[in-house]
Amino acid sequence: MKFLSNEQLAFVFGLLGNIVSFMVFLAPIPTFYTIYKNKSSKGFQSIPYVVALLSAMLLLYYGVLKTNAFLIISINGIGCVIEIIYLVFYIVYASKKDKITTISLMLLVNVAAFGLVMAVTVFLLGEAKRVSIVGWMCAVFNIAVFAAPLSIMRQVIRTNSVEYMPFSLSFFLTLCATMWFFYGLFTKDYYIALPNVLGFLLGVAQMILYLTYKNSGKNDAENKGSQEMKKFHEPQPPEADAQYC
């Protein structure tokens, strides 16, 4: 039996990475359906989407600078479009304060910061060094994307509720990190491979947290309901009865 070469394995995992990454980009759809249904983005944050957009923009730029990186270019081009749609949708239903905050973040992070990166790398760095520097930036922002839900994880622990941390997103992030790790490994692109080790670990942690707390809110509600029913059926003290005489 003939085994696949590193190039063929890289293509397979890169293709799977594209498919899973596309599903990751679509995973927040239930969140935005909730926002649409409530006509409000209250309780949700725009920061993860701003960071995810910057990460996709940097990876797209990295893919353009690097040779033979079509699989990186394709998914991150799609990702940029999807993240922009999410942010526009968020702004439409956000409060005035959140609108201003989100637009300011986008201008600062996705326009000014990315523009600065492009200007510095194009005009001040040589071609070889440019790829290396942008690769490191991609690695850092990949970690930032994976770490962005940490604030939500803290909220889950504090509130005993997984309402704002959908399991599907955590699952697909973990699967996505696995695919891109092997893609980076077989292409010897450690800017792609190394951050996805952390992505896998954080994804597993989120799924464990979800399974731990998924019934906490339900149990709290049931306990509260039981207490109310018990209180309702308890006999009233004489002085309470006298109030109705």
C-alpha positions in Angstrom: 0.0 0.0 0.0 1.4 3.4 -1.0 1.2 6.1 1.6 0.4 9.7 0.7 3.2 12.1 0.4 3.5 15.2 2.6 2.2 17.4 -0.1 -0.9 15.2 -0.6 -1.5 15.0 3.1 -1.1 18.8 3.4 -3.7 19.2 0.6 -6.1 16.8 2.3 -5.9 18.5 5.7 -5.9 21.9 4.1 -9.1 21.0 2.2 -10.7 19.6 5.4 -9.5 22.7 7.2 -11.3 24.9 4.7 -14.5 22.9 5.1 -14.4 22.9 8.9 -13.3 26.6 9.0 -16.3 27.5 6.9 -18.5 25.7 9.5 -16.7 27.6 12.2 -17.5 30.9 10.5 -21.1 29.8 10.3 -21.3 28.6 13.9 -22.3 32.0 15.4 -25.5 32.0 13.2 -27.7 30.8 16.2 -26.3 33.7 18.2 -27.2 36.2 15.5 -30.6 34.6 15.2 -31.1 35.2 18.9 -30.1 38.9 18.4 -32.5 39.2 15.5 -35.3 37.5 17.5 -34.7 39.8 20.5 -34.0 42.8 18.3 -31.1 43.5 20.6 -27.5 42.5 20.9 -27.5 42.9 24.7 -25.5 40.2 26.4 -23.3 39.6 23.4 -19.9 41.1 22.6 -18.5 42.3 19.3 -14.9 42.0 20.3 -14.5 38.3 19.2 -15.8 39.2 15.7 -13.5 42.2 15.4 -10.5 40.1 16.4 -11.6 37.2 14.1 -11.9 39.7 11.2 -8.4 41.0 11.8 -7.0 37.4 12.0 -8.7 36.5 8.7 -7.3 39.7 7.1 -3.8 38.9 8.3 -4.0 35.3 7.2 -5.3 36.4 3.8 -2.4 38.8 3.5 0.0 36.1 4.6 -1.4 33.7 2.0 -0.9 36.2 -0.7 2.7 36.8 0.4 3.5 33.1 0.6 3.8 30.9 -2.4 1.4 27.9 -3.0 -1.0 29.0 -0.2 -4.3 28.9 -2.1 -6.0 26.9 0.7 -5.1 29.7 3.1 -6.3 32.4 0.7 -9.6 30.8 -0.1 -11.0 30.3 3.4 -9.8 33.6 4.8 -11.2 35.5 1.9 -14.6 33.9 2.7 -14.0 34.5 6.4 -13.4 38.2 5.9 -16.8 38.5 4.1 -18.7 36.5 6.8 -17.1 38.4 9.7 -18.0 41.8 8.1 -21.6 40.6 7.7 -21.7 39.6 11.4 -20.4 42.9 12.5 -22.8 44.9 10.4 -25.7 42.8 11.7 -24.4 43.4 15.3 -24.2 47.1 14.8 -27.8 47.2 13.4 -29.2 45.7 16.6 -26.8 47.2 19.1 -27.5 50.0 21.5 -26.1 53.4 20.7 -23.2 52.9 23.1 -22.3 49.5 21.6 -22.6 50.8 18.1 -20.1 53.5 18.8 -17.8 51.1 20.6 -17.9 48.5 17.8 -17.4 51.0 15.0 -14.5 52.5 16.9 -12.9 49.1 17.4 -13.3 48.3 13.7 -11.7 51.5 12.6 -8.9 51.1 15.1 -8.2 47.4 14.6 -9.4 46.4 11.2 -8.5 49.6 9.3 -5.8 51.5 11.2 -3.8 48.6 12.6 -4.1 46.4 9.5 -3.2 49.4 7.3 -0.1 50.0 9.5 0.9 46.4 9.2 0.7 46.5 5.4 2.5 49.8 5.2 5.4 48.7 7.4 5.8 45.3 5.8 5.6 46.5 2.2 7.8 49.6 2.5 10.3 48.7 5.2 10.9 45.0 4.9 12.3 42.7 2.3 10.3 39.9 0.7 11.7 37.0 2.8 11.5 38.9 6.1 8.0 40.2 5.2 6.6 36.7 5.1 8.3 35.8 8.4 7.0 38.9 10.2 3.5 38.6 8.9 3.6 34.8 9.8 4.4 35.7 13.4 1.6 38.2 13.5 -0.8 35.6 12.2 0.3 33.2 14.9 -0.3 35.8 17.6 -3.7 36.7 16.3 -4.7 33.0 15.8 -4.0 32.7 19.5 -6.1 35.8 20.2 -9.0 34.3 18.2 -8.8 31.1 20.2 -8.5 33.0 23.5 -11.3 35.5 22.8 -14.0 33.2 24.3 -12.1 33.2 27.6 -14.2 36.1 28.8 -17.3 34.1 27.9 -15.9 31.1 29.8 -15.5 33.3 32.9 -19.1 34.4 32.5 -20.2 30.8 32.3 -18.5 30.0 35.6 -19.8 33.2 37.2 -23.5 32.8 36.1 -23.7 29.0 35.9 -25.2 29.4 32.4 -23.9 28.4 29.0 -26.4 30.7 27.2 -23.7 32.8 25.6 -21.3 30.0 24.8 -22.7 27.7 22.1 -21.3 24.2 22.1 -21.2 24.0 18.3 -18.7 26.8 18.1 -16.4 25.2 20.7 -16.6 21.8 18.9 -15.8 23.2 15.4 -13.0 25.4 16.8 -11.4 22.3 18.2 -11.9 20.3 15.0 -10.6 23.3 13.0 -7.5 23.6 15.1 -6.7 19.9 14.6 -7.0 20.1 10.8 -4.8 23.3 10.5 -2.3 21.8 12.9 -1.7 18.9 10.5 -1.7 21.2 7.5 1.0 23.3 9.0 2.9 20.3 10.1 3.0 18.7 6.7 3.8 22.0 4.9 6.4 22.8 7.6 4.5 26.0 8.2 4.9 26.4 12.0 3.2 29.8 11.9 0.0 27.9 11.2 0.8 24.7 13.2 1.9 26.0 16.6 -1.1 28.3 17.5 -3.5 25.5 16.7 -2.0 23.4 19.5 -3.4 26.1 21.9 -6.6 26.3 19.9 -7.2 22.6 20.4 -6.6 22.8 24.2 -8.8 25.8 24.6 -11.5 24.2 22.5 -11.5 21.1 24.6 -11.6 23.2 27.8 -14.7 25.1 26.4 -16.5 21.8 25.6 -15.8 20.4 29.1 -17.1 23.7 30.6 -20.2 23.5 28.5 -20.9 19.9 29.6 -20.3 20.8 33.2 -22.7 23.8 33.3 -25.3 23.0 30.6 -27.9 21.9 33.1 -27.0 24.4 35.9 -29.4 27.0 34.8 -32.2 24.5 34.4 -31.6 23.0 37.8 -31.6 26.5 39.4 -34.9 27.2 37.8 -36.4 23.9 38.9 -35.1 24.4 42.5 -36.6 27.9 42.5 -39.9 26.6 41.2 -40.0 23.9 43.9 -39.4 26.4 46.6 -42.2 28.6 45.3 -44.6 25.6 45.2 -43.6 24.5 48.7 -44.1 28.1 50.0 -47.5 28.2 48.2 -48.8 25.0 49.9 -47.5 25.8 53.4 -50.2 26.9 55.8 -50.2 30.7 56.4 -49.6 31.9 60.0 -52.7 33.3 61.9 -51.6 36.9 61.6 -51.4 36.5 57.8 -54.9 35.0 57.7 -56.2 37.9 59.7 -55.3 40.3 56.9 -58.0 38.8 54.8 -60.8 38.9 57.4 
